[in-house]
């Protein structure tokens, strides 16, 4: 249930549910609605909540990410895949540039 995930993320961040809601730009009534009805917010609100906590929308909705085997990835590549899901496009580009740099360095060293 969305409310339980929201509550756990608030606890992890060390903020009250109402403070997080206020910082996101939501009312306490919205959080109460999630608790009482089991409802999940819509697109824009989900995006704002995900950005606030630095998590994916899938995590907020309790959707299990695909497994490494399901994606055909080794453990390292899967871990990198998982960690990059919530990065901004700018940071993804920086990470890609770093990976290219390391690959080029290895090629120069003959590895």
N, C-alpha and C positions, 0 to 999 in steps of 0.2 A: 504494500500500500504506500502511495506517495508520501503521505503524512509521516509515516514511520521513518522513511529514508530522510526526509527533510529534518525531522527531529534529531536523528543520529548525526547528520552533517552539522547541525547547530551545536550539538554537544562536542563533536570533534573540533570545531572551530572555537569553542568556548564562548558562544554568544547565546542569548536567550532567543526563543522562537520569535518573540515580538520585535526584538532588536534587529534580527536578521530580516524580518519582513519589512521593517521600516527602512533599512538600508537598501533593500532591493526596490522599494517603492510600492510595497503592498500594504494592505490593511490587516489588522489583527483578525477582522471578520473573515478574511480570505483564508487564513490559517485555520481558524475554527471550522470553516466549511470543509476544508480538506480532512480535518479530524473527524467531524461528525458524519460526513456523507461518504468518505472514502474516495472522493473525486480527486482527479489530478488536473492541474492547470492546463490551459491551452498553449499553443506554440510560442507566442511572444513571452509569456510569463515563464514558461519552461526554459527558454533561452536565457532570460535574465537570472533565474535561480541557478542554472548551470554555470553561468559566468561568475556569479557571486561566489559559489563554492569551488569553482575551478574543476568541475566534473563534466562528464558528458550527459546529454539528455537521456541516453540509454541507461546510465547509472541511476539517474533520478527516477526513471520509470521501472527500475528493477529488471531491465532486460539484460540477459546474460550475453556477454560478448562472445564472439566465435572462439573456439578453442584453437590452439596452435596447430593441432593435427587437422582440424577442419579447414584451416587456411593454408595448410601445407608449408608451415614455417618451422624453423628450429626454435629452440627456447629463447635464444638471444634476440633473434629477429622478432619473435612474438612479443617479448618484453619491450623492445623498442617501439613496436607497433602500438602496444597498449599505452605506453607513456606519452606518445605523441598525439593521441586522440583529441586532447583538449588544448593543444598548443595553437596559438594564433598562426595565421598563414605566414606572417613575417618570421616568426620563430621557427616554423617548419622549414622555410627557405634557408635560414641561418644554419640549421642542423644539417640540411642537405649539403650546403657548401662545406661544412666541417667534414662530413663524411667523404666528400670528393677530395678534399685536401689530404686526408689521411690515406686514401687509396693512392693518390698520386705520390705521396711520400714513400709508400711501400713499393711502388713500381720503380721509383728511383733507386731504392735500396736493393732491388732485385728479389723481393720476397713475393 
